[in-house]
Amino acid sequence: MSRANELQKIREILQRRRREILSANAGAHRELSALKNQERDPEYEENAQAELADYTLSSLMEAQRREIMLIDAALRRMDTGVFGDCVDCGYEIPLERLEALPFAIRCEEDATRHELETRGGHASAPTI
């Protein structure tokens, strides 16, 4: 399969994931609204449980928002013809990396280097 066909397949995966996130996010919003609108029991434990549920849903929605931003940025790069090119070295990012991390903007080598530079030389997991 050609690189163009592979990139089209990745675009479809990103678009599908975006739809899934938006659907899940709408459900999370409904759940959060229901939690906020329910009458709170004066018992501390129940309030603590409701606050934990509220925090968990809020964290989930924030993670979903960040993923949507990454997907939208990847789709914009596709539209402008730069998707799959490393922002540092300009070489094509291997398809295997793009399939695993469709938001990747750097090849693995440059991602590792960037991570080391931003973390002050401390080794850690590479960025996308």
C-alpha positions in Angstrom: 0.0 0.0 0.0 1.4 3.4 -0.9 2.2 6.0 1.8 -0.7 8.2 0.5 -3.1 5.4 1.1 -1.6 4.7 4.5 -2.0 8.3 5.4 -5.6 8.3 4.2 -6.2 5.3 6.5 -4.7 7.2 9.4 -7.0 10.2 8.6 -10.0 7.9 8.7 -8.9 6.6 12.1 -8.4 10.1 13.4 -11.8 11.2 12.2 -13.5 8.1 13.7 -11.7 8.7 17.0 -12.8 12.3 17.0 -16.4 11.3 16.6 -16.1 8.7 19.4 -14.6 11.3 21.8 -17.2 13.9 21.0 -20.0 11.3 21.6 -18.3 10.2 24.9 -17.8 13.8 25.9 -21.5 14.6 25.4 -22.3 11.7 27.7 -19.8 12.8 30.3 -21.4 16.3 30.2 -24.8 14.8 30.8 -23.5 12.8 33.7 -21.7 15.8 35.2 -24.8 17.9 34.9 -26.9 15.2 36.5 -24.4 15.0 39.4 -24.5 18.8 39.9 -28.3 18.9 39.7 -29.0 16.1 42.2 -29.8 17.0 45.7 -26.8 16.5 47.9 -27.1 14.4 51.0 -25.7 16.2 54.1 -23.6 13.0 54.9 -19.9 13.7 54.4 -19.2 10.4 52.8 -21.8 10.8 50.2 -20.7 14.4 49.4 -17.1 13.1 49.2 -18.2 10.4 46.7 -20.1 13.0 44.6 -17.1 15.3 44.6 -14.8 12.4 43.6 -17.2 11.5 40.7 -17.3 15.2 39.7 -13.5 15.4 39.7 -13.2 12.2 37.8 -15.6 13.3 35.1 -14.0 16.7 34.8 -10.6 15.1 34.4 -11.9 12.7 31.8 -13.5 15.6 29.9 -10.2 17.6 30.0 -8.3 14.6 28.6 -10.8 14.3 25.9 -10.5 18.0 25.1 -6.7 17.6 24.8 -7.0 14.6 22.5 -9.5 16.5 20.2 -6.9 19.3 20.0 -4.2 16.8 19.0 -6.5 15.2 16.4 -7.5 18.6 15.0 -3.9 19.6 14.7 -3.0 16.3 12.9 -6.0 16.8 10.5 -4.8 20.4 9.8 -1.3 19.1 9.0 -2.9 16.6 6.6 -4.8 19.3 4.9 -1.7 21.4 4.4 0.4 18.5 3.3 2.9 18.4 6.1 1.5 15.5 8.1 4.0 12.8 8.6 7.0 15.1 8.2 9.2 15.7 11.3 9.0 19.3 12.4 12.7 19.2 13.4 14.6 17.3 10.7 11.9 17.4 7.9 12.3 13.7 7.1 9.2 11.5 6.8 8.1 10.0 10.1 7.9 6.2 9.6 4.4 4.9 9.0 4.8 2.5 12.0 5.2 5.5 14.3 2.3 7.4 12.8 0.1 4.3 13.1 1.0 4.0 16.8 1.0 7.8 17.5 -1.0 9.5 14.8 -0.4 12.9 16.5 3.3 12.5 16.2 5.1 15.7 14.9 8.6 14.3 15.4 10.5 11.2 14.3 11.5 9.1 17.3 15.0 10.3 17.4 14.0 14.0 17.4 11.2 13.3 19.9 13.7 11.8 22.3 16.1 14.6 21.8 13.3 17.2 22.4 12.2 15.4 25.5 15.7 15.4 26.9 16.1 19.1 26.2 12.8 20.1 27.7 13.4 17.9 30.8 16.8 19.3 31.4 18.7 16.2 30.3 16.7 13.8 32.4 15.7 10.6 30.5 12.0 10.0 30.3 9.3 8.7 27.9 9.6 10.5 24.5 7.0 13.1 23.4 4.9 12.7 20.4 
